Amino acid sequence: MQLLDRSFDVSTVPVAGATLSAEALRGVEQFLYREARLLDERRFAEWLALWTEDGRYWVPRFHDQANPFEQISLFWEDKMLREVRVRRVENARNWSQQPLTRSAHLVGNITIEGLDAAGHLIVRSTLQLTEWRIEQRQLAGAVFHKLVATDDGDWKIVLKRVNLVNCDDVFANLEVFI
Amino acid sequence: MTLSNEALAAMVRPDSVHKHVYTDPEIFALEMERIYGQAWIYVGHESQVKKTGDYHTTRIGDQDVIMVRAADGKVHVVYNRCPHKGAKVVPEGDGCTGKFFRCPYHAWTFKLDGSHLSLPLKNGLEGTCYDPANPDFSMKAVARVDSYRGFVFASQSAAGPDLKTFLGGVASSIDNLCERSPVGEVEVAGGTFRVMQKSNWKVFYENLHDTMHARVTHESSFVAAREEAKEIGEMPFELLIMDGNGEPYEFWEKLELRAYHNGHGYMEGIFDPTAATRDPVSRDHFAVLTEAYGEEKARQIMGMNRHNTIIYGSGSPHTVFQQFRVIRPVSVDRTMIEIQTFRLKGAPDAVFDRALTYANLINSPSSNVMPDDVEVYKRCQEGNQTRGGDWVSLHRYLGTDQETPDGMVSTNGTSELPMRNQFAAWKQYMLNPPTQATPNQTASTEAGHAAA
C-alpha cells in the first residue's frame, strides 16, 4: 500500500456504536497502557509488533486536519517508516540520541467511541507526555486508536492518531514516537 | 560600545572566521541592522495572501512585519506596530483583516498599505499636529517591497540594488521552480512547518552546501534507509531521499558549487538528462511540461538537477522537490526555520504528493535526517563557547575557486567556497552600514510636535 493511498480510512468518527463487557474494556485499557510502556522503555521491536501490516501512525500538523494527503503532518508513517525510525534511533551513530530521549507517557480518560466503517474499534484517550533529552519537554493531546481484534483475544493497531494541543507550534526535533 | 569596522574586518580571514561571529550577542545585534536592515529578505509568497485583507506575519531579522494584500491587488509589507501605543496590530499567523487594519487597543484604523484611516473621538486631538497625512499617525511601511515571480521580498533600506540585481544568478533557481509548473506558477500549499535550532543562523547557511558532512553526520539515517531497503527488497522514494546522504566522497567531489554576490549560490548536480523519464511520476510530469513548453525545454527544466539553493538572508529554495526553508534568526544562538511546500499549478497531483512526502520526511520536526544536523549545529554553538581555540576553518580548496562572469565556481564539490563567499558578503554588509537612518531610529518630523 502506497504511503499516500487515499483509500486508507483516517476518520476517527464512529459510524456505529460499540458495547464492550467490563472485561473487554479492561483489555483495551491494558493494551493502551502496554503500548505506552513499550515506548517509555524503548522496547521498539515489541512496539512495532503491535501494529497491523498496513497500520498508520499519524500526528497531524493542524487542529481538525481532515487527512494526511493534502496537508503536511508532523508524522504520517506506515510500517516501513516506523521501522526506519527505530533503525535510526538505535543506530550507534545517532548523534542526536546521545543522550537518548527518555519519556513517561501518562494515558487516561479512556473512552470507547464506537466502530468505523470497517468495524475497527475507535478508542479515545488523553495523553500527558514528559520527554527528557538534555532538557524537559511536555507534550499533551487526545489520542485516537483504531484497533482490530486478533484471534488470540488481543488487539492490533490500525491507526494511531495523536492530536497534540500545540500541533501548530514551533518544534524542536521530534525523534521518537509520541 | 559598537565594534569598530577594524575589529569586524579582522574577524573574517580568507581561510577562517573568528568564532565570535557565531556567539557574540553584540555582533548579532549589528547583523540585524547591517544585514537584515539592508538586504532583500523573503517575506512570503503572494499565494499566502490571495484576497484583499489577507495577511501573513513574519520577521525580517528582528523586526515583526505583516505581508498584506490591498484592494488594488498590490502586496504591501508594513511593520506590525500601531503608531499610537506601539501594540502589534495583528496577532502572529495568517488571517484576513478585511478592508482595513484596526488596532485592538484603541481602535485606530489603517488602510491596507498602513496609511492612517481614522481614530475614535477625533476632536480630542484638535490643536495638535494630528493629521491623517502625517506619517507619525500611520503604520510604517518597510522601505522597499518587490516580487520576483510571486516571491515577495522586502528591504528595510531605501538604497541599494533592485531585487533582480540582488538575486543575481540564484534567480534562475526561482525560475526553474516556477517553470516546473506548465503555467509557470507555484503556490504555497499543504501548510508550513516551523523548527527551532539552537544555533546561530549562519551555521545553517554554511551547512546547506557542506557536502563533506553528509555521510558523516547522517550515518544513522542513510544506514537505516539502506537496511530497510535491503529487508523489503526495494528502495522506494521515501527511502531514496534518505539514502542520498550516504553517497561516497567521490560523488560529492564531482558536484559543482556556484557562488554569487551577496552570499548566494547553489549546488548543482551535473545536468541529468534522465531526470525527466526516470520514474512514473517524473514521466507524467515531463509529458505535461512537454505539452506546455516543447520537449527540448521540458527536458532542460527537469534536467536542472539543483540541490539546495542559497539566497543569503532569506533561506534555501529546493527546486526539484518544491520546498523553501526560510531561515529566521531569533537570537545569537537560536534560529527558526519555516518550511514551505509549493504546489506546481497544472502539474499532476502525484508531483505535489512527492513534495508533501519530502517535506514530511526530510524537513519536518520529525524528520529522521535533520535531528543529526541540528545536534551538530548545537555542538558547534557550544564548542565555540569554550576557550579551546578562536578560529573556525574554511580552508578546503582555498585558492582554487574560479571566477565566472557573474560569480565563482568551485573546482571540487567539497570546496568550502560557499562559506568563504558567504563571509565575503557578511563582511561587505557589516563594514557598510545602511546610510539612511536605521528603521528603529527614523527621525520624526520634530517640527510638527509640540515642545515638552
Chai-1 contact restraints between the chains, C-beta under 6 A:
chainA,res_idxA,chainB,res_idxB,connection_type,confidence,min_distance_angstrom,max_distance_angstrom,comment,restraint_id
A,L4,B,D353,contact,1.0,0.0,6.0,A-B,restraint_1
A,R61,B,G191,contact,1.0,0.0,6.0,A-B,restraint_2
A,Q71,B,G190,contact,1.0,0.0,6.0,A-B,restraint_3
A,Q71,B,G191,contact,1.0,0.0,6.0,A-B,restraint_4
A,I72,B,G190,contact,1.0,0.0,6.0,A-B,restraint_5
A,I72,B,G191,contact,1.0,0.0,6.0,A-B,restraint_6
A,I72,B,A359,contact,1.0,0.0,6.0,A-B,restraint_7
A,I72,B,N360,contact,1.0,0.0,6.0,A-B,restraint_8
A,S73,B,N360,contact,1.0,0.0,6.0,A-B,restraint_9
A,L74,B,S366,contact,1.0,0.0,6.0,A-B,restraint_10
A,F75,B,S366,contact,1.0,0.0,6.0,A-B,restraint_11
A,W76,B,N360,contact,1.0,0.0,6.0,A-B,restraint_12
A,E83,B,E228,contact,1.0,0.0,6.0,A-B,restraint_13
A,V84,B,A224,contact,1.0,0.0,6.0,A-B,restraint_14
A,V84,B,E228,contact,1.0,0.0,6.0,A-B,restraint_15
A,R85,B,N368,contact,1.0,0.0,6.0,A-B,restraint_16
A,R87,B,A224,contact,1.0,0.0,6.0,A-B,restraint_17
A,R87,B,E227,contact,1.0,0.0,6.0,A-B,restraint_18
A,R88,B,S220,contact,1.0,0.0,6.0,A-B,restraint_19
A,R88,B,S221,contact,1.0,0.0,6.0,A-B,restraint_20
A,R88,B,A224,contact,1.0,0.0,6.0,A-B,restraint_21
A,R88,B,N368,contact,1.0,0.0,6.0,A-B,restraint_22
A,N91,B,S220,contact,1.0,0.0,6.0,A-B,restraint_23
A,N91,B,V223,contact,1.0,0.0,6.0,A-B,restraint_24
A,R93,B,E219,contact,1.0,0.0,6.0,A-B,restraint_25
A,R93,B,S220,contact,1.0,0.0,6.0,A-B,restraint_26
A,N94,B,S220,contact,1.0,0.0,6.0,A-B,restraint_27
A,W95,B,D372,contact,1.0,0.0,6.0,A-B,restraint_28
A,W95,B,E375,contact,1.0,0.0,6.0,A-B,restraint_29
A,S96,B,P371,contact,1.0,0.0,6.0,A-B,restraint_30
A,S96,B,D372,contact,1.0,0.0,6.0,A-B,restraint_31
A,S96,B,E375,contact,1.0,0.0,6.0,A-B,restraint_32
A,V170,B,R194,contact,1.0,0.0,6.0,A-B,restraint_33
A,V170,B,M196,contact,1.0,0.0,6.0,A-B,restraint_34
A,V170,B,M336,contact,1.0,0.0,6.0,A-B,restraint_35
A,F171,B,V195,contact,1.0,0.0,6.0,A-B,restraint_36
A,F171,B,P365,contact,1.0,0.0,6.0,A-B,restraint_37
A,A172,B,M196,contact,1.0,0.0,6.0,A-B,restraint_38
A,N173,B,P365,contact,1.0,0.0,6.0,A-B,restraint_39
A,N173,B,P371,contact,1.0,0.0,6.0,A-B,restraint_40
A,N173,B,V374,contact,1.0,0.0,6.0,A-B,restraint_41
A,L174,B,P365,contact,1.0,0.0,6.0,A-B,restraint_42
A,L174,B,S366,contact,1.0,0.0,6.0,A-B,restraint_43
A,E175,B,P371,contact,1.0,0.0,6.0,A-B,restraint_44
